Amino acid sequence: MKKNDKKTEKLIIKTLTDACHILTESVEGFEWLTHFVDYDTFPQSLEIVCIFDTEYSLSKALQEHQDSFIGSVISDKLQSINVPLKNNAKQISFDSEEACEKEHNSNWTRRLLSQ
C-alpha cells in the first residue's frame, strides 16, 4: 500500500467510525460496519457492509427505509473527506450477526470473503 493510500485508509476508518456511532444511536438493531477497498480503483471500489444484530432488525430497518438514512449518513461523512460514493446501492450492503452465526459459525472473515 502506498503512503498516500495509508493516509486515506486512516481517514476513511476515522470517518466511518464517526458514521457508525451515529448509526448505532439512531437505527434500532444496527451494530457495526466495515469496509473494503482496492486503491487501484478507488473510490469506486469502496464497499461498506452494515451489520445488524438480527435478520428481523435488518428486515424492519429496510421496511422502514432506514437503508436510505444509513446511506445518506455514510455518504455525507465520506463526502466531507472528499471520498464520493458513486452508487450507494452497489457500494453499501447489509448483513446480520444472526445470519453470520447460522451460515458461517460467526466467522466474519470467512463470510465477508465469500461475498
Steps between C-alpha positions, in 0.01 A plus 500: 500500500633840405561765765216716366266198503587437866407858587173468309425167671551652846272789409232264364516293820462809718213631287315168490548465876325835543218381273476175695454687829214702349337189356522290816321778685243566226407166341354221709701179467793660318821360649809586295642545153811413307644588163708364215691692239739439213707817475585426137135575415416739783244649577260288291638182662406616852240266651337534841320217678255599774431236763179463702445281803223281353334430167179642650670832587649518152169420333318757713761767422467433128119509518522836677743629233777538755738384227454844339585670830801273551618568146465874542693503830783294352500692172495840673783404734713369213420805287636716783844346437461517120426131457184488290288188473389463140222252570374445856293197397806321362756625751301457823367159594335351809541185705430372850679332787224241504552401135877479548454278804266264313689486172866545600517415872555870579817507287474847349826473309381192315153649445621831364759341274234269352278789388 
